[in-house]
Amino acid sequence: MTKKLSAVLFTTFCLSVAVVALTTPAIPNGAAIDAEVSKIMASTQAKGIAIAVIDRGKVGYVHAYGVRNAKGDPLTADTVMYGASLTKMVFAYTVMQLVDRGKLNLDTPLMDDLDKPLPSYGPDPVFPDKYGPYKDLAGDPLWEKITPRMCLTHSTGFSNFWFIEPDQKLHIHFEPGTQFSYSGEGFILLQFVVEHGRKAQGLGLDVGDLTKANFDRLGMTRTSLVWHDGLDTDVADSWNDQGQPQPHDKRSKVRVAGSMNTTISDLPKFVAALVRGDGLTAASRAEMTKPLPQHHIAVAHQFPLFLPDLPASEQRKDLYAGLGVVAFDGPQGHGFYKGGHDGQTANTVVCLEAAQRCVVILSNDVRTEAGFADLVGFILGDTGVPYDWEYGDHAGKS
């Protein structure tokens, strides 16, 4: 390398660092974060919250607040909490590792990964409700168009889950790949293909084992996509929006739409690896948050399902379905985020790519969601994270 080229590269690097420094506010110290969390808990009446901050791809501040059950036992950094739909982010990362190993192609129809037509597969012999009732698709050739990318970007045409359909059957509501509508069912389909796909292609793999290998590599000792006895100590129960305690939901089978249990000590290790790109090729990591035109999100809110597109003038131009996450652009540049919600769970991960900064929040009280925008803004500054799109007026409600 010539001295002139070295000087140019060094100057470019310095300018990049300077731009990031100018647009990235300082992260508050631990005492300030504690005080802000106390305010959020008081205003939302939330019983428990756990938070971690990542900066430059490294886990920094980690703390838990409040209680983990109605008895008043403290919520700790090692308390096992329900991950809900954050599971989808972990699965997408795992799928991209299979892409890197040549076992899957994002844009090859799933029918090419199976030994026989999808509708001919029956239910799982051990867990009959583990996957969708694919026999319901026997008369609909649209299933043949579905690809792994469509599963990971909520564009399969499925409802969120087959069992919420009025007739409790699996349906494809639009041409796969043509629009966004949130669907855990699409993720479950891709899980089925990974676990029952062609062995000659390197599929027929247990997703629980694949994710455990990543968790083990990252030192995530209390994280799993299926409940096991080793998680039984220090477990969080939860609260719904009426302040009523709810027992911890111990999932007996791996369901990539939302079966993960984790802790605030564990999960930031994964998020830090994801924002750095560890464990993936540069191309696969970039693919996860690439703003592809066909995945622009044009609907007003994530829910309800099957909303019509907004008029072009009202659409948020920077909002895209990434792979297992939602990508956006804001005052600090490109970012991504993922939420996890049920009637008593409130989780969020927000990452800014330029500074490799993230906030990870796990809460065992759904009411905490109402404070997410303020809390993330306090820690990271103005990010542009699309909470209005995700929650509408439903934040903090069961």
VENLIN-V643868 format. One record per backbone hydrogen bond with DSSP energy under -1.0 kcal/mol. CO is the residue of the C=O (numbers start at 0). NH is the residue of the N-H. E is the energy in kcal/mol with one decimal. If there is no record, write none. Layout:
co/nh/e
CO/NH/E
CO/NH/E
This chain:
co/nh/e
1/5/-2.5
2/6/-2.3
3/7/-2.1
4/8/-2.7
5/9/-2.6
6/10/-2.4
7/11/-2.6
8/12/-2.6
9/13/-2.6
10/14/-2.4
11/15/-2.3
12/16/-2.6
13/17/-2.4
14/18/-2.5
15/19/-2.4
16/20/-2.6
17/21/-2.4
18/22/-1.8
19/23/-1.3
28/32/-2.3
29/33/-2.7
30/34/-2.1
31/35/-2.1
32/36/-2.7
33/37/-2.3
34/38/-1.8
35/39/-2.3
36/40/-2.9
37/41/-2.0
38/42/-2.4
39/43/-2.2
40/44/-1.4
46/66/-2.1
48/64/-3.0
49/361/-2.4
50/62/-2.6
51/359/-2.5
52/59/-3.4
53/357/-2.0
54/57/-1.6
57/54/-2.5
60/52/-2.4
62/50/-3.0
64/48/-1.9
65/74/-2.2
67/236/-3.1
68/71/-1.6
72/67/-3.2
75/78/-1.4
76/264/-1.4
79/235/-2.7
80/261/-2.7
82/85/-1.9
83/86/-1.9
84/87/-1.4
85/89/-1.4
86/90/-2.5
87/91/-2.4
88/92/-1.9
89/93/-1.9
90/94/-2.7
91/95/-2.1
92/96/-1.2
93/97/-1.4
94/98/-2.1
95/99/-2.2
96/100/-1.3
97/102/-2.6
98/101/-1.6
104/107/-1.4
105/148/-2.5
108/111/-1.9
109/112/-1.8
112/197/-2.7
116/119/-1.9
117/120/-1.9
126/129/-2.3
131/133/-1.7
132/135/-2.2
133/136/-1.7
134/137/-1.7
136/139/-2.0
139/142/-1.3
140/143/-1.7
141/144/-2.0
142/145/-1.3
145/109/-2.9
146/150/-1.8
147/151/-2.1
148/152/-1.1
149/154/-2.5
151/323/-2.4
153/180/-2.7
154/176/-3.4
156/172/-3.4
159/184/-1.9
160/163/-1.4
161/164/-1.6
164/167/-1.6
174/177/-1.7
183/187/-2.2
184/188/-2.0
185/189/-1.8
186/190/-2.2
187/191/-2.3
188/192/-2.0
189/193/-2.4
190/194/-2.4
191/195/-2.3
192/196/-1.7
193/203/-1.5
193/204/-2.6
197/202/-2.2
198/201/-1.5
205/209/-2.2
206/210/-2.6
207/211/-2.0
208/212/-1.9
209/213/-1.2
210/214/-2.6
211/215/-3.2
212/216/-2.1
213/217/-1.9
214/219/-3.2
215/218/-1.1
218/220/-1.3
223/260/-2.6
227/230/-2.1
228/231/-1.9
233/79/-2.7
237/245/-3.6
238/365/-1.8
239/242/-2.0
243/239/-1.9
245/237/-3.0
250/226/-3.0
254/257/-2.3
254/258/-1.2
259/82/-3.2
260/223/-2.0
261/80/-3.8
262/266/-2.6
265/268/-1.9
266/270/-2.3
267/271/-2.7
268/272/-1.7
269/273/-2.6
270/274/-2.7
271/275/-1.8
272/276/-1.7
272/277/-1.9
276/279/-1.5
280/284/-2.5
281/285/-2.2
282/286/-1.9
283/287/-1.2
287/322/-2.4
289/291/-1.9
291/294/-2.0
292/295/-1.5
294/320/-2.7
297/309/-3.0
310/313/-2.2
315/318/-1.2
318/296/-2.8
319/326/-2.7
321/323/-1.0
324/321/-1.7
325/336/-2.1
326/319/-2.6
327/334/-2.9
329/332/-2.3
332/329/-1.8
333/352/-2.2
334/327/-2.4
335/350/-3.0
336/325/-2.5
337/348/-2.2
339/346/-2.7
344/341/-1.3
346/339/-2.0
347/360/-3.1
348/337/-2.0
349/358/-2.2
350/335/-2.1
351/356/-1.8
354/55/-1.6
355/56/-2.6
356/351/-3.4
357/53/-2.8
358/349/-2.3
359/51/-2.2
360/347/-2.5
361/49/-3.0
362/345/-2.0
363/238/-1.7
364/367/-2.1
365/368/-1.5
366/369/-1.3
367/370/-2.7
368/371/-1.7
370/374/-2.5
371/375/-3.1
372/376/-2.0
373/377/-2.1
374/378/-1.8
375/379/-3.0
376/380/-1.7
384/386/-2.0
385/389/-2.1
386/390/-2.9
387/391/-1.6
388/301/-2.4
390/393/-2.5
393/396/-2.0
